[in-house]
Amino acid sequence: MAEIVERSLRSGQREEFDGDVVLIGQLNDGAEVLAGGSVTVLGRLKGCVHAGRDNGGKSYIIAASFESQQVRIGDRLCTLNSASVEWWKKSVIITLEENEFLFREWKLD
């Protein structure tokens, strides 16, 4: 089961769901999406995403434009500095592989 959110989330707003979340809009800085499953952001991901809260990190995060300084999958936290990230402002798929974050380009064509 997935929740589809058809609006952008602003600072201070939070969307929480037990399953997957698809955000059709921007996740702005200071906004949060917390999901028991995977999270897809079909816009800029600038806020905080916590995917896989209920399934031990077997979920993923997809962003059309990755611009966040923090993401979580399961009980793992990844903090980033935009200056050192090659996939900044690019489309990505984020997963956990052997408890390490793996960022891959998400090809939209």
Biopython code that builds the backbone (N, CA, C, O; Angstrom):
import numpy as np
from Bio.PDB.StructureBuilder import StructureBuilder

atoms = [
    (1, "MET", "N", (0.836, -1.168, 0.000)),
    (1, "MET", "CA", (0.000, 0.000, 0.000)),
    (1, "MET", "C", (0.892, 1.246, 0.000)),
    (1, "MET", "O", (1.899, 1.301, 0.705)),
    (2, "ALA", "N", (0.506, 2.242, -0.801)),
    (2, "ALA", "CA", (1.300, 3.464, -0.897)),
    (2, "ALA", "C", (0.407, 4.683, -0.691)),
    (2, "ALA", "O", (-0.773, 4.676, -1.040)),
    (3, "GLU", "N", (0.986, 5.707, -0.129)),
    (3, "GLU", "CA", (0.310, 6.989, -0.005)),
    (3, "GLU", "C", (0.881, 7.910, -1.069)),
    (3, "GLU", "O", (2.099, 8.015, -1.215)),
    (4, "ILE", "N", (0.012, 8.575, -1.808)),
    (4, "ILE", "CA", (0.449, 9.536, -2.817)),
    (4, "ILE", "C", (0.108, 10.926, -2.305)),
    (4, "ILE", "O", (-1.046, 11.230, -2.003)),
    (5, "VAL", "N", (1.135, 11.762, -2.214)),
    (5, "VAL", "CA", (0.983, 13.138, -1.732)),
    (5, "VAL", "C", (1.183, 14.055, -2.929)),
    (5, "VAL", "O", (2.271, 14.105, -3.503)),
    (6, "GLU", "N", (0.132, 14.784, -3.307)),
    (6, "GLU", "CA", (0.182, 15.621, -4.505)),
    (6, "GLU", "C", (0.316, 17.096, -4.149)),
    (6, "GLU", "O", (-0.519, 17.916, -4.532)),
    (7, "ARG", "N", (1.361, 17.421, -3.420)),
    (7, "ARG", "CA", (1.661, 18.801, -3.050)),
    (7, "ARG", "C", (3.083, 18.855, -2.518)),
    (7, "ARG", "O", (3.645, 17.836, -2.118)),
    (8, "SER", "N", (3.650, 20.026, -2.514)),
    (8, "SER", "CA", (4.971, 20.202, -1.935)),
    (8, "SER", "C", (4.842, 20.347, -0.422)),
    (8, "SER", "O", (3.833, 20.841, 0.082)),
    (9, "LEU", "N", (5.877, 19.911, 0.294)),
    (9, "LEU", "CA", (5.907, 20.058, 1.749)),
    (9, "LEU", "C", (6.898, 21.160, 2.106)),
    (9, "LEU", "O", (8.036, 21.157, 1.636)),
    (10, "ARG", "N", (6.463, 22.097, 2.935)),
    (10, "ARG", "CA", (7.300, 23.217, 3.364)),
    (10, "ARG", "C", (7.925, 22.928, 4.722)),
    (10, "ARG", "O", (7.568, 21.959, 5.392)),
    (11, "SER", "N", (8.856, 23.775, 5.112)),
    (11, "SER", "CA", (9.529, 23.648, 6.399)),
    (11, "SER", "C", (8.504, 23.514, 7.523)),
    (11, "SER", "O", (7.544, 24.280, 7.597)),
    (12, "GLY", "N", (8.722, 22.532, 8.392)),
    (12, "GLY", "CA", (7.834, 22.288, 9.517)),
    (12, "GLY", "C", (6.723, 21.288, 9.220)),
    (12, "GLY", "O", (6.068, 20.802, 10.142)),
    (13, "GLN", "N", (6.505, 20.975, 7.950)),
    (13, "GLN", "CA", (5.476, 19.999, 7.612)),
    (13, "GLN", "C", (6.071, 18.593, 7.615)),
    (13, "GLN", "O", (7.249, 18.389, 7.320)),
    (14, "ARG", "N", (5.216, 17.634, 7.957)),
    (14, "ARG", "CA", (5.667, 16.243, 8.072)),
    (14, "ARG", "C", (4.588, 15.323, 7.513)),
    (14, "ARG", "O", (3.401, 15.490, 7.792)),
    (15, "GLU", "N", (5.021, 14.359, 6.727)),
    (15, "GLU", "CA", (4.126, 13.332, 6.192)),
    (15, "GLU", "C", (4.633, 11.996, 6.721)),
    (15, "GLU", "O", (5.808, 11.665, 6.563)),
    (16, "GLU", "N", (3.742, 11.227, 7.352)),
    (16, "GLU", "CA", (4.138, 9.957, 7.956)),
    (16, "GLU", "C", (3.148, 8.882, 7.520)),
    (16, "GLU", "O", (1.936, 9.095, 7.536)),
    (17, "PHE", "N", (3.688, 7.712, 7.125)),
    (17, "PHE", "CA", (2.831, 6.642, 6.624)),
    (17, "PHE", "C", (3.506, 5.300, 6.887)),
    (17, "PHE", "O", (4.734, 5.212, 6.869)),
    (18, "ASP", "N", (2.723, 4.266, 7.127)),
    (18, "ASP", "CA", (3.273, 2.941, 7.418)),
    (18, "ASP", "C", (3.866, 2.252, 6.197)),
    (18, "ASP", "O", (4.768, 1.426, 6.336)),
    (19, "GLY", "N", (3.379, 2.574, 5.006)),
    (19, "GLY", "CA", (3.862, 1.928, 3.780)),
    (19, "GLY", "C", (4.775, 2.839, 2.984)),
    (19, "GLY", "O", (5.539, 3.626, 3.544)),
    (20, "ASP", "N", (4.683, 2.717, 1.656)),
    (20, "ASP", "CA", (5.480, 3.550, 0.755)),
    (20, "ASP", "C", (4.837, 4.928, 0.612)),
    (20, "ASP", "O", (3.626, 5.079, 0.773)),
    (21, "VAL", "N", (5.670, 5.934, 0.306)),
    (21, "VAL", "CA", (5.189, 7.295, 0.074)),
    (21, "VAL", "C", (5.721, 7.773, -1.268)),
    (21, "VAL", "O", (6.912, 7.655, -1.556)),
    (22, "VAL", "N", (4.818, 8.318, -2.089)),
    (22, "VAL", "CA", (5.193, 8.968, -3.339)),
    (22, "VAL", "C", (4.803, 10.432, -3.198)),
    (22, "VAL", "O", (3.625, 10.756, -3.045)),
    (23, "LEU", "N", (5.792, 11.311, -3.249)),
    (23, "LEU", "CA", (5.553, 12.746, -3.143)),
    (23, "LEU", "C", (5.668, 13.350, -4.533)),
    (23, "LEU", "O", (6.739, 13.335, -5.141)),
    (24, "ILE", "N", (4.553, 13.883, -5.034)),
    (24, "ILE", "CA", (4.542, 14.554, -6.328)),
    (24, "ILE", "C", (4.624, 16.046, -6.021)),
    (24, "ILE", "O", (3.609, 16.737, -5.929)),
    (25, "GLY", "N", (5.840, 16.520, -5.866)),
    (25, "GLY", "CA", (6.103, 17.898, -5.467)),
    (25, "GLY", "C", (7.492, 17.978, -4.864)),
    (25, "GLY", "O", (8.289, 17.048, -4.986)),
    (26, "GLN", "N", (7.775, 19.096, -4.212)),
    (26, "GLN", "CA", (9.087, 19.321, -3.607)),
    (26, "GLN", "C", (9.042, 18.949, -2.117)),
    (26, "GLN", "O", (8.022, 19.139, -1.455)),
    (27, "LEU", "N", (10.133, 18.430, -1.610)),
    (27, "LEU", "CA", (10.305, 18.249, -0.171)),
    (27, "LEU", "C", (11.326, 19.300, 0.251)),
    (27, "LEU", "O", (12.535, 19.094, 0.147)),
    (28, "ASN", "N", (10.812, 20.425, 0.728)),
    (28, "ASN", "CA", (11.674, 21.562, 1.030)),
    (28, "ASN", "C", (12.459, 21.377, 2.316)),
    (28, "ASN", "O", (12.115, 20.548, 3.158)),
    (29, "ASP", "N", (13.514, 22.160, 2.454)),
    (29, "ASP", "CA", (14.368, 22.127, 3.638)),
    (29, "ASP", "C", (13.514, 22.347, 4.882)),
    (29, "ASP", "O", (12.706, 23.275, 4.929)),
    (30, "GLY", "N", (13.691, 21.501, 5.879)),
    (30, "GLY", "CA", (12.924, 21.595, 7.112)),
    (30, "GLY", "C", (11.656, 20.761, 7.124)),
    (30, "GLY", "O", (10.999, 20.654, 8.160)),
    (31, "ALA", "N", (11.296, 20.164, 5.984)),
    (31, "ALA", "CA", (10.140, 19.269, 5.910)),
    (31, "ALA", "C", (10.620, 17.829, 6.023)),
    (31, "ALA", "O", (11.789, 17.538, 5.770)),
    (32, "GLU", "N", (9.708, 16.919, 6.406)),
    (32, "GLU", "CA", (10.086, 15.522, 6.611)),
    (32, "GLU", "C", (9.070, 14.574, 5.989)),
    (32, "GLU", "O", (7.871, 14.850, 5.957)),
    (33, "VAL", "N", (9.584, 13.449, 5.493)),
    (33, "VAL", "CA", (8.748, 12.319, 5.103)),
    (33, "VAL", "C", (9.277, 11.110, 5.852)),
    (33, "VAL", "O", (10.457, 10.775, 5.747)),
    (34, "LEU", "N", (8.402, 10.451, 6.614)),
    (34, "LEU", "CA", (8.753, 9.250, 7.357)),
    (34, "LEU", "C", (7.875, 8.122, 6.853)),
    (34, "LEU", "O", (6.650, 8.238, 6.844)),
    (35, "ALA", "N", (8.503, 7.026, 6.432)),
    (35, "ALA", "CA", (7.748, 5.934, 5.827)),
    (35, "ALA", "C", (8.200, 4.584, 6.362)),
    (35, "ALA", "O", (9.380, 4.367, 6.639)),
    (36, "GLY", "N", (7.242, 3.689, 6.499)),
    (36, "GLY", "CA", (7.576, 2.316, 6.847)),
    (36, "GLY", "C", (8.214, 1.594, 5.679)),
    (36, "GLY", "O", (8.946, 0.623, 5.865)),
    (37, "GLY", "N", (7.936, 2.069, 4.466)),
    (37, "GLY", "CA", (8.477, 1.481, 3.240)),
    (37, "GLY", "C", (9.395, 2.447, 2.525)),
    (37, "GLY", "O", (10.159, 3.180, 3.153)),
    (38, "SER", "N", (9.313, 2.443, 1.206)),
    (38, "SER", "CA", (10.175, 3.273, 0.371)),
    (38, "SER", "C", (9.568, 4.655, 0.167)),
    (38, "SER", "O", (8.374, 4.866, 0.380)),
    (39, "VAL", "N", (10.431, 5.608, -0.257)),
    (39, "VAL", "CA", (9.987, 6.983, -0.513)),
    (39, "VAL", "C", (10.463, 7.397, -1.897)),
    (39, "VAL", "O", (11.634, 7.231, -2.240)),
    (40, "THR", "N", (9.532, 7.942, -2.692)),
    (40, "THR", "CA", (9.852, 8.500, -3.998)),
    (40, "THR", "C", (9.446, 9.963, -3.995)),
    (40, "THR", "O", (8.304, 10.298, -3.680)),
    (41, "VAL", "N", (10.393, 10.841, -4.348)),
    (41, "VAL", "CA", (10.128, 12.271, -4.428)),
    (41, "VAL", "C", (10.278, 12.684, -5.885)),
    (41, "VAL", "O", (11.385, 12.687, -6.425)),
    (42, "LEU", "N", (9.164, 13.031, -6.517)),
    (42, "LEU", "CA", (9.172, 13.434, -7.923)),
    (42, "LEU", "C", (9.307, 14.953, -8.013)),
    (42, "LEU", "O", (8.470, 15.641, -8.598)),
    (43, "GLY", "N", (10.364, 15.438, -7.429)),
    (43, "GLY", "CA", (10.692, 16.857, -7.358)),
    (43, "GLY", "C", (12.025, 16.980, -6.632)),
    (43, "GLY", "O", (12.793, 16.020, -6.570)),
    (44, "ARG", "N", (12.300, 18.161, -6.083)),
    (44, "ARG", "CA", (13.547, 18.351, -5.322)),
    (44, "ARG", "C", (13.408, 17.756, -3.930)),
    (44, "ARG", "O", (12.422, 18.000, -3.235)),
    (45, "LEU", "N", (14.398, 16.977, -3.529)),
    (45, "LEU", "CA", (14.461, 16.427, -2.177)),
    (45, "LEU", "C", (15.491, 17.255, -1.424)),
    (45, "LEU", "O", (16.695, 17.025, -1.538)),
    (46, "LYS", "N", (14.999, 18.226, -0.647)),
    (46, "LYS", "CA", (15.881, 19.085, 0.148)),
    (46, "LYS", "C", (15.718, 18.814, 1.643)),
    (46, "LYS", "O", (16.625, 19.091, 2.428)),
    (47, "GLY", "N", (14.572, 18.277, 2.033)),
    (47, "GLY", "CA", (14.283, 18.005, 3.428)),
    (47, "GLY", "C", (14.817, 16.646, 3.856)),
    (47, "GLY", "O", (15.705, 16.083, 3.216)),
    (48, "CYS", "N", (14.269, 16.133, 4.939)),
    (48, "CYS", "CA", (14.736, 14.868, 5.526)),
    (48, "CYS", "C", (13.770, 13.735, 5.181)),
    (48, "CYS", "O", (12.556, 13.865, 5.340)),
    (49, "VAL", "N", (14.333, 12.625, 4.706)),
    (49, "VAL", "CA", (13.554, 11.420, 4.417)),
    (49, "VAL", "C", (14.038, 10.298, 5.320)),
    (49, "VAL", "O", (15.240, 10.079, 5.468)),
    (50, "HIS", "N", (13.087, 9.588, 5.924)),
    (50, "HIS", "CA", (13.399, 8.377, 6.686)),
    (50, "HIS", "C", (12.544, 7.260, 6.105)),
    (50, "HIS", "O", (11.345, 7.176, 6.374)),
    (51, "ALA", "N", (13.172, 6.404, 5.306)),
    (51, "ALA", "CA", (12.490, 5.269, 4.670)),
    (51, "ALA", "C", (12.803, 3.987, 5.443)),
    (51, "ALA", "O", (13.820, 3.900, 6.131)),
    (52, "GLY", "N", (11.934, 3.011, 5.323)),
    (52, "GLY", "CA", (12.203, 1.693, 5.902)),
    (52, "GLY", "C", (12.199, 1.656, 7.412)),
    (52, "GLY", "O", (12.935, 0.870, 8.008)),
    (53, "ARG", "N", (11.393, 2.481, 8.045)),
    (53, "ARG", "CA", (11.365, 2.481, 9.510)),
    (53, "ARG", "C", (10.870, 1.155, 10.061)),
    (53, "ARG", "O", (11.207, 0.786, 11.186)),
    (54, "ASP", "N", (10.068, 0.430, 9.276)),
    (54, "ASP", "CA", (9.447, -0.801, 9.775)),
    (54, "ASP", "C", (10.013, -2.084, 9.175)),
    (54, "ASP", "O", (9.559, -3.172, 9.530)),
    (55, "ASN", "N", (10.989, -1.986, 8.278)),
    (55, "ASN", "CA", (11.416, -3.216, 7.601)),
    (55, "ASN", "C", (12.926, -3.439, 7.617)),
    (55, "ASN", "O", (13.453, -4.139, 6.752)),
    (56, "GLY", "N", (13.612, -2.869, 8.562)),
    (56, "GLY", "CA", (15.030, -3.167, 8.730)),
    (56, "GLY", "C", (15.927, -2.696, 7.606)),
    (56, "GLY", "O", (16.975, -3.297, 7.367)),
    (57, "GLY", "N", (15.547, -1.640, 6.910)),
    (57, "GLY", "CA", (16.423, -1.074, 5.899)),
    (57, "GLY", "C", (16.340, -1.703, 4.526)),
    (57, "GLY", "O", (17.257, -1.536, 3.721)),
    (58, "LYS", "N", (15.267, -2.422, 4.233)),
    (58, "LYS", "CA", (15.128, -3.057, 2.914)),
    (58, "LYS", "C", (14.424, -2.140, 1.920)),
    (58, "LYS", "O", (14.066, -2.582, 0.828)),
    (59, "SER", "N", (14.224, -0.905, 2.266)),
    (59, "SER", "CA", (13.546, 0.060, 1.413)),
    (59, "SER", "C", (14.556, 0.887, 0.644)),
    (59, "SER", "O", (15.765, 0.693, 0.770)),
    (60, "TYR", "N", (14.045, 1.813, -0.156)),
    (60, "TYR", "CA", (14.903, 2.688, -0.950)),
    (60, "TYR", "C", (14.310, 4.093, -0.967)),
    (60, "TYR", "O", (13.163, 4.315, -0.578)),
    (61, "ILE", "N", (15.125, 5.027, -1.428)),
    (61, "ILE", "CA", (14.708, 6.413, -1.628)),
    (61, "ILE", "C", (15.026, 6.767, -3.077)),
    (61, "ILE", "O", (16.129, 6.507, -3.558)),
    (62, "ILE", "N", (14.055, 7.363, -3.770)),
    (62, "ILE", "CA", (14.274, 7.863, -5.124)),
    (62, "ILE", "C", (13.999, 9.363, -5.098)),
    (62, "ILE", "O", (13.018, 9.808, -4.502)),
    (63, "ALA", "N", (14.861, 10.135, -5.743)),
    (63, "ALA", "CA", (14.650, 11.577, -5.841)),
    (63, "ALA", "C", (14.934, 12.044, -7.255)),
    (63, "ALA", "O", (15.938, 11.661, -7.855)),
    (64, "ALA", "N", (14.038, 12.880, -7.790)),
    (64, "ALA", "CA", (14.258, 13.444, -9.117)),
    (64, "ALA", "C", (15.401, 14.451, -9.097)),
    (64, "ALA", "O", (16.103, 14.609, -10.096)),
    (65, "SER", "N", (15.597, 15.132, -7.970)),
    (65, "SER", "CA", (16.731, 16.047, -7.793)),
    (65, "SER", "C", (17.162, 15.970, -6.332)),
    (65, "SER", "O", (16.458, 16.464, -5.452)),
    (66, "PHE", "N", (18.312, 15.357, -6.069)),
    (66, "PHE", "CA", (18.779, 15.128, -4.704)),
    (66, "PHE", "C", (19.545, 16.349, -4.199)),
    (66, "PHE", "O", (20.583, 16.717, -4.749)),
    (67, "GLU", "N", (19.010, 16.978, -3.129)),
    (67, "GLU", "CA", (19.633, 18.176, -2.561)),
    (67, "GLU", "C", (19.553, 18.159, -1.037)),
    (67, "GLU", "O", (19.538, 19.220, -0.413)),
    (68, "SER", "N", (19.502, 16.987, -0.433)),
    (68, "SER", "CA", (19.337, 16.858, 1.010)),
    (68, "SER", "C", (20.673, 16.649, 1.705)),
    (68, "SER", "O", (21.604, 16.078, 1.137)),
    (69, "GLN", "N", (20.750, 17.117, 2.931)),
    (69, "GLN", "CA", (21.964, 16.904, 3.710)),
    (69, "GLN", "C", (21.837, 15.713, 4.655)),
    (69, "GLN", "O", (22.792, 15.349, 5.342)),
    (70, "GLN", "N", (20.633, 15.104, 4.682)),
    (70, "GLN", "CA", (20.448, 13.958, 5.572)),
    (70, "GLN", "C", (19.347, 13.044, 5.046)),
    (70, "GLN", "O", (18.256, 13.504, 4.711)),
    (71, "VAL", "N", (19.639, 11.747, 4.975)),
    (71, "VAL", "CA", (18.634, 10.735, 4.668)),
    (71, "VAL", "C", (18.839, 9.555, 5.609)),
    (71, "VAL", "O", (19.932, 9.328, 6.127)),
    (72, "ARG", "N", (17.752, 8.812, 5.815)),
    (72, "ARG", "CA", (17.805, 7.625, 6.673)),
    (72, "ARG", "C", (17.092, 6.477, 5.980)),
    (72, "ARG", "O", (16.058, 6.657, 5.337)),
    (73, "ILE", "N", (17.669, 5.300, 6.126)),
    (73, "ILE", "CA", (17.006, 4.069, 5.709)),
    (73, "ILE", "C", (17.168, 3.095, 6.867)),
    (73, "ILE", "O", (18.281, 2.816, 7.313)),
    (74, "GLY", "N", (16.034, 2.581, 7.347)),
    (74, "GLY", "CA", (16.086, 1.698, 8.512)),
    (74, "GLY", "C", (16.688, 2.441, 9.693)),
    (74, "GLY", "O", (16.257, 3.548, 10.018)),
    (75, "ASP", "N", (17.679, 1.840, 10.334)),
    (75, "ASP", "CA", (18.329, 2.492, 11.476)),
    (75, "ASP", "C", (19.637, 3.188, 11.093)),
    (75, "ASP", "O", (20.410, 3.577, 11.969)),
    (76, "ARG", "N", (19.888, 3.348, 9.794)),
    (76, "ARG", "CA", (21.130, 3.971, 9.300)),
    (76, "ARG", "C", (20.881, 5.426, 8.910)),
    (76, "ARG", "O", (19.844, 5.758, 8.336)),
    (77, "LEU", "N", (21.837, 6.280, 9.227)),
    (77, "LEU", "CA", (21.773, 7.703, 8.937)),
    (77, "LEU", "C", (22.929, 8.080, 8.029)),
    (77, "LEU", "O", (24.060, 7.642, 8.243)),
    (78, "CYS", "N", (22.652, 8.892, 7.013)),
    (78, "CYS", "CA", (23.686, 9.382, 6.110)),
    (78, "CYS", "C", (23.599, 10.905, 6.083)),
    (78, "CYS", "O", (22.565, 11.463, 5.714)),
    (79, "THR", "N", (24.690, 11.581, 6.475)),
    (79, "THR", "CA", (24.753, 13.029, 6.373)),
    (79, "THR", "C", (25.727, 13.385, 5.256)),
    (79, "THR", "O", (26.740, 12.717, 5.054)),
    (80, "LEU", "N", (25.396, 14.455, 4.535)),
    (80, "LEU", "CA", (26.151, 14.808, 3.333)),
    (80, "LEU", "C", (26.476, 16.290, 3.310)),
    (80, "LEU", "O", (25.766, 17.111, 3.891)),
    (81, "ASN", "N", (27.572, 16.617, 2.622)),
    (81, "ASN", "CA", (27.955, 17.993, 2.357)),
    (81, "ASN", "C", (27.859, 18.191, 0.851)),
    (81, "ASN", "O", (28.531, 17.490, 0.095)),
    (82, "SER", "N", (27.043, 19.124, 0.406)),
    (82, "SER", "CA", (26.770, 19.281, -1.026)),
    (82, "SER", "C", (28.022, 19.485, -1.864)),
    (82, "SER", "O", (28.054, 19.076, -3.025)),
    (83, "ALA", "N", (29.038, 20.097, -1.314)),
    (83, "ALA", "CA", (30.258, 20.374, -2.086)),
    (83, "ALA", "C", (31.005, 19.099, -2.465)),
    (83, "ALA", "O", (31.752, 19.094, -3.444)),
    (84, "SER", "N", (30.819, 18.033, -1.718)),
    (84, "SER", "CA", (31.591, 16.814, -1.957)),
    (84, "SER", "C", (30.773, 15.674, -2.567)),
    (84, "SER", "O", (31.247, 14.539, -2.623)),
    (85, "VAL", "N", (29.567, 15.959, -3.019)),
    (85, "VAL", "CA", (28.686, 14.911, -3.513)),
    (85, "VAL", "C", (28.515, 15.039, -5.019)),
    (85, "VAL", "O", (27.990, 16.040, -5.506)),
    (86, "GLU", "N", (28.953, 14.034, -5.750)),
    (86, "GLU", "CA", (28.910, 14.087, -7.219)),
    (86, "GLU", "C", (27.500, 14.018, -7.780)),
    (86, "GLU", "O", (27.271, 14.464, -8.904)),
    (87, "TRP", "N", (26.553, 13.474, -7.035)),
    (87, "TRP", "CA", (25.196, 13.323, -7.541)),
    (87, "TRP", "C", (24.279, 14.444, -7.049)),
    (87, "TRP", "O", (23.060, 14.334, -7.177)),
    (88, "TRP", "N", (24.840, 15.519, -6.488)),
    (88, "TRP", "CA", (24.046, 16.651, -6.008)),
    (88, "TRP", "C", (23.247, 17.245, -7.160)),
    (88, "TRP", "O", (23.788, 17.486, -8.239)),
    (89, "LYS", "N", (21.958, 17.479, -6.928)),
    (89, "LYS", "CA", (21.014, 18.011, -7.914)),
    (89, "LYS", "C", (20.802, 17.077, -9.106)),
    (89, "LYS", "O", (20.402, 17.522, -10.182)),
    (90, "LYS", "N", (21.070, 15.787, -8.915)),
    (90, "LYS", "CA", (20.827, 14.788, -9.957)),
    (90, "LYS", "C", (19.766, 13.811, -9.472)),
    (90, "LYS", "O", (19.457, 13.755, -8.282)),
    (91, "SER", "N", (19.217, 13.049, -10.397)),
    (91, "SER", "CA", (18.232, 12.018, -10.063)),
    (91, "SER", "C", (18.960, 10.789, -9.528)),
    (91, "SER", "O", (19.891, 10.291, -10.160)),
    (92, "VAL", "N", (18.535, 10.300, -8.362)),
    (92, "VAL", "CA", (19.241, 9.190, -7.715)),
    (92, "VAL", "C", (18.276, 8.157, -7.142)),
    (92, "VAL", "O", (17.108, 8.433, -6.868)),
    (93, "ILE", "N", (18.823, 6.955, -6.976)),
    (93, "ILE", "CA", (18.200, 5.890, -6.194)),
    (93, "ILE", "C", (19.169, 5.596, -5.058)),
    (93, "ILE", "O", (20.360, 5.380, -5.283)),
    (94, "ILE", "N", (18.649, 5.590, -3.838)),
    (94, "ILE", "CA", (19.488, 5.364, -2.659)),
    (94, "ILE", "C", (19.027, 4.079, -1.984)),
    (94, "ILE", "O", (17.848, 3.923, -1.665)),
    (95, "THR", "N", (19.954, 3.169, -1.771)),
    (95, "THR", "CA", (19.661, 1.899, -1.107)),
    (95, "THR", "C", (20.732, 1.634, -0.055)),
    (95, "THR", "O", (21.720, 2.363, 0.039)),
    (96, "LEU", "N", (20.524, 0.591, 0.729)),
    (96, "LEU", "CA", (21.550, 0.102, 1.654)),
    (96, "LEU", "C", (22.109, -1.201, 1.106)),
    (96, "LEU", "O", (21.354, -2.102, 0.742)),
    (97, "GLU", "N", (23.420, -1.300, 1.049)),
    (97, "GLU", "CA", (24.109, -2.528, 0.653)),
    (97, "GLU", "C", (25.116, -2.846, 1.749)),
    (97, "GLU", "O", (26.068, -2.093, 1.956)),
    (98, "GLU", "N", (24.915, -3.944, 2.445)),
    (98, "GLU", "CA", (25.776, -4.341, 3.564)),
    (98, "GLU", "C", (25.922, -3.204, 4.570)),
    (98, "GLU", "O", (27.025, -2.889, 5.017)),
    (99, "ASN", "N", (24.786, -2.594, 4.917)),
    (99, "ASN", "CA", (24.688, -1.503, 5.891)),
    (99, "ASN", "C", (25.383, -0.213, 5.477)),
    (99, "ASN", "O", (25.605, 0.655, 6.321)),
    (100, "GLU", "N", (25.730, -0.063, 4.212)),
    (100, "GLU", "CA", (26.330, 1.165, 3.688)),
    (100, "GLU", "C", (25.383, 1.768, 2.651)),
    (100, "GLU", "O", (24.733, 1.048, 1.895)),
    (101, "PHE", "N", (25.317, 3.096, 2.629)),
    (101, "PHE", "CA", (24.485, 3.768, 1.641)),
    (101, "PHE", "C", (25.103, 3.657, 0.263)),
    (101, "PHE", "O", (26.305, 3.849, 0.083)),
    (102, "LEU", "N", (24.260, 3.342, -0.708)),
    (102, "LEU", "CA", (24.683, 3.258, -2.099)),
    (102, "LEU", "C", (23.813, 4.214, -2.908)),
    (102, "LEU", "O", (22.590, 4.079, -2.952)),
    (103, "PHE", "N", (24.467, 5.181, -3.547)),
    (103, "PHE", "CA", (23.789, 6.148, -4.402)),
    (103, "PHE", "C", (24.063, 5.772, -5.848)),
    (103, "PHE", "O", (25.212, 5.587, -6.247)),
    (104, "ARG", "N", (22.985, 5.660, -6.636)),
    (104, "ARG", "CA", (23.120, 5.378, -8.066)),
    (104, "ARG", "C", (22.285, 6.379, -8.835)),
    (104, "ARG", "O", (21.248, 6.843, -8.360)),
    (105, "GLU", "N", (22.748, 6.703, -10.026)),
    (105, "GLU", "CA", (21.990, 7.617, -10.857)),
    (105, "GLU", "C", (20.683, 6.948, -11.282)),
    (105, "GLU", "O", (20.661, 5.767, -11.631)),
    (106, "TRP", "N", (19.611, 7.709, -11.247)),
    (106, "TRP", "CA", (18.300, 7.238, -11.684)),
    (106, "TRP", "C", (18.077, 7.797, -13.084)),
    (106, "TRP", "O", (17.871, 8.997, -13.267)),
    (107, "LYS", "N", (18.120, 6.922, -14.045)),
    (107, "LYS", "CA", (17.971, 7.321, -15.447)),
    (107, "LYS", "C", (16.489, 7.508, -15.739)),
    (107, "LYS", "O", (15.699, 6.570, -15.632)),
    (108, "LEU", "N", (16.127, 8.716, -16.106)),
    (108, "LEU", "CA", (14.719, 9.044, -16.348)),
    (108, "LEU", "C", (14.285, 8.799, -17.778)),
    (108, "LEU", "O", (13.099, 8.933, -18.078)),
    (109, "ASP", "N", (15.199, 8.443, -18.679)),
    (109, "ASP", "CA", (14.798, 8.230, -20.069)),
    (109, "ASP", "C", (14.609, 6.766, -20.401)),
    (109, "ASP", "O", (14.271, 6.429, -21.536)),
]
sb = StructureBuilder()
sb.init_structure("model")
sb.init_model(0)
sb.init_chain("A")
sb.init_seg("    ")
for serial, (resi, resn, name, xyz) in enumerate(atoms, 1):
    if name == "N":
        sb.init_residue(resn, " ", resi, " ")
    sb.init_atom(name, np.array(xyz, "f"), 0.0, 1.0, " ", f" {name:<3s}", serial, name[0])
structure = sb.get_structure()
